[in-house]
Amino acid sequence: MLLKTFRWSFAVTALGLALGVWYGGWTAFGVIAILAVLEISLSFDNAVVNAGILKKMSAFWQKIFLTVGVLIAVFGMRLAFPVVIVAVTAKKNPIDAVNLALTDKDRYEQLVTDAHPAIAAFGGMFLLMIFLDFVFEDRDIKWLGWLERPLARLGKVDMLSVCLALIVLLITSSTFAVHAHQHGGAHADKAQTVLVSGIAGLITYMIVGGLSGFFEDRLEAEEERERESDRSAVVLAGQAAFFMFLYLEVLDASFSFDGVIGAFAITNDIVLMALGLGIGAMYVRSLTVYLVRQGTLDDYVYLEHGAHYAIGALAVILMVTIQYQINEVITGLVGVLLIGWSFWSSVRRNNALAGAEETAPTEDADAARVP
């Protein structure tokens, strides 16, 4: 199962490293390997969250996620996305932006860095909404009950997550504007950009997530009532899966923002960046499918909780990086620690349940021997 699921990741790794050696020698080989590890460490929580969504989809859509989705992730987010940012922010056409990325790498890096506040606002708001909607939902299984029980009660207030997200965005954009004004106003014009980008991230989440949830709910209702033909159910399933796939791609894009920006701390070569981050993205995709097929989320029930808390932490970090710089190592460690903690809690829960099952038959047998 392991080799079968990760075979494409291994193939892409070999091909990417070989292209790196051909492109820039063994130095490029090392840079690509470091970037791949960076992407995997920053996106492990992404794989867990994706698995929670992907397990609702058919094997066909899982293959689409692993093939077409990877092309979007590698060529769209890790290669085309930074070029598009430069084209928009520097008001250049795409061809000039590509030439700039290949010929003037320092200038290209500076333009992408300048666009970071808008990128962080969009991705931060999208991820924050995912986190808030998760913690405000009343769930049968609770990890941190002392926190999740009161949050679930608060979640009964309509549109609370949207209101909180907008408050966070207003505070972030306002403090960014004040800070820019106090330091000469060099970035004062970007405060409005942060606000607009954050609202765009919120709208994107509501549209894509809303459509996905709408078709998923309709599919479940039709399956329960069995009022329509099999063909109608299949069409509806296709619609639900398509919007869930679209939701996954936007989610992956939001997770990749910190990886793309953080990659510039290692290299400003767009080719090496695309190869390294692309290899990492492929492993994240394979890990997602592996978690689904192994039923890991069902066996370790708190993993999904830990991943969503990591999403919340990443959302906060992205909003903070609009104004302050945070090392990517911290970003990666926060996610790993939260998921590791949730995994450990899941293991303890499983051991406790197994112990209870072992003692129950013994107690029943003792009771049966009582005259």
Secondary structure in CASP SS format (residue, H / E / C, confidence):
PFRMAT SS
TARGET T0000
AUTHOR 0000-0000-0000
METHOD secondary structure of the structure
MODEL  1
M C 1.00
L H 1.00
L H 1.00
K H 1.00
T H 1.00
F H 1.00
R H 1.00
W H 1.00
S H 1.00
F H 1.00
A H 1.00
V H 1.00
T H 1.00
A H 1.00
L H 1.00
G H 1.00
L H 1.00
A H 1.00
L H 1.00
G H 1.00
V H 1.00
W H 1.00
Y H 1.00
G H 1.00
G H 1.00
W H 1.00
T H 1.00
A H 1.00
F H 1.00
G H 1.00
V H 1.00
I H 1.00
A H 1.00
I H 1.00
L H 1.00
A H 1.00
V H 1.00
L H 1.00
E H 1.00
I H 1.00
S H 1.00
L H 1.00
S H 1.00
F H 1.00
D H 1.00
N H 1.00
A H 1.00
V H 1.00
V H 1.00
N H 1.00
A H 1.00
G H 1.00
I H 1.00
L H 1.00
K C 1.00
K C 1.00
M C 1.00
S C 1.00
A H 1.00
F H 1.00
W H 1.00
Q H 1.00
K H 1.00
I H 1.00
F H 1.00
L H 1.00
T H 1.00
V H 1.00
G H 1.00
V H 1.00
L H 1.00
I H 1.00
A H 1.00
V H 1.00
F H 1.00
G H 1.00
M H 1.00
R H 1.00
L H 1.00
A H 1.00
F H 1.00
P H 1.00
V H 1.00
V H 1.00
I H 1.00
V H 1.00
A H 1.00
V H 1.00
T H 1.00
A C 1.00
K C 1.00
K C 1.00
N C 1.00
P H 1.00
I H 1.00
D H 1.00
A H 1.00
V H 1.00
N H 1.00
L H 1.00
A H 1.00
L H 1.00
T H 1.00
D C 1.00
K H 1.00
D H 1.00
R H 1.00
Y H 1.00
E H 1.00
Q H 1.00
L H 1.00
V H 1.00
T H 1.00
D H 1.00
A C 1.00
H H 1.00
P H 1.00
A H 1.00
I H 1.00
A H 1.00
A H 1.00
F H 1.00
G H 1.00
G H 1.00
M H 1.00
F H 1.00
L H 1.00
L H 1.00
M H 1.00
I H 1.00
F H 1.00
L H 1.00
D H 1.00
F H 1.00
V H 1.00
F C 1.00
E C 1.00
D C 1.00
R C 1.00
D C 1.00
I C 1.00
K C 1.00
W C 1.00
L C 1.00
G H 1.00
W H 1.00
L H 1.00
E H 1.00
R H 1.00
P H 1.00
L H 1.00
A H 1.00
R H 1.00
L H 1.00
G C 1.00
K C 1.00
V C 1.00
D C 1.00
M C 1.00
L H 1.00
S H 1.00
V H 1.00
C H 1.00
L H 1.00
A H 1.00
L H 1.00
I H 1.00
V H 1.00
L H 1.00
L H 1.00
I H 1.00
T H 1.00
S H 1.00
S H 1.00
T H 1.00
F H 1.00
A H 1.00
V H 1.00
H H 1.00
A H 1.00
H H 1.00
Q H 1.00
H C 1.00
G C 1.00
G C 1.00
A C 1.00
H C 1.00
A C 1.00
D C 1.00
K H 1.00
A H 1.00
Q H 1.00
T H 1.00
V H 1.00
L H 1.00
V H 1.00
S H 1.00
G H 1.00
I H 1.00
A H 1.00
G H 1.00
L H 1.00
I H 1.00
T H 1.00
Y H 1.00
M H 1.00
I H 1.00
V H 1.00
G H 1.00
G H 1.00
L H 1.00
S H 1.00
G H 1.00
F H 1.00
F H 1.00
E H 1.00
D H 1.00
R H 1.00
L H 1.00
E H 1.00
A H 1.00
E H 1.00
E H 1.00
E H 1.00
R H 1.00
E C 1.00
R C 1.00
E C 1.00
S C 1.00
D H 1.00
R H 1.00
S H 1.00
A H 1.00
V H 1.00
V H 1.00
L H 1.00
A H 1.00
G H 1.00
Q H 1.00
A H 1.00
A H 1.00
F H 1.00
F H 1.00
M H 1.00
F H 1.00
L H 1.00
Y H 1.00
L H 1.00
E H 1.00
V H 1.00
L H 1.00
D H 1.00
A H 1.00
S H 1.00
F H 1.00
S H 1.00
F H 1.00
D H 1.00
G H 1.00
V H 1.00
I H 1.00
G H 1.00
A H 1.00
F C 1.00
A C 1.00
I C 1.00
T C 1.00
N C 1.00
D C 1.00
I H 1.00
V H 1.00
L H 1.00
M H 1.00
A H 1.00
L H 1.00
G H 1.00
L H 1.00
G H 1.00
I H 1.00
G H 1.00
A H 1.00
M H 1.00
Y H 1.00
V H 1.00
R H 1.00
S H 1.00
L H 1.00
T H 1.00
V H 1.00
Y H 1.00
L H 1.00
V H 1.00
R H 1.00
Q H 1.00
G C 1.00
T H 1.00
L H 1.00
D H 1.00
D H 1.00
Y C 1.00
V C 1.00
Y C 1.00
L H 1.00
E H 1.00
H H 1.00
G H 1.00
A H 1.00
H H 1.00
Y H 1.00
A H 1.00
I H 1.00
G H 1.00
A H 1.00
L H 1.00
A H 1.00
V H 1.00
I H 1.00
L H 1.00
M H 1.00
V H 1.00
T C 1.00
I C 1.00
Q C 1.00
Y C 1.00
Q C 1.00
I C 1.00
N C 1.00
E H 1.00
V H 1.00
I H 1.00
T H 1.00
G H 1.00
L H 1.00
V H 1.00
G H 1.00
V H 1.00
L H 1.00
L H 1.00
I H 1.00
G H 1.00
W H 1.00
S H 1.00
F H 1.00
W H 1.00
S H 1.00
S H 1.00
V H 1.00
R H 1.00
R H 1.00
N H 1.00
N H 1.00
A H 1.00
L H 1.00
A H 1.00
G H 1.00
A H 1.00
E H 1.00
E H 1.00
T H 1.00
A H 1.00
P H 1.00
T H 1.00
E H 1.00
D H 1.00
A H 1.00
D H 1.00
A H 1.00
A H 1.00
R H 1.00
V C 1.00
P C 1.00
END
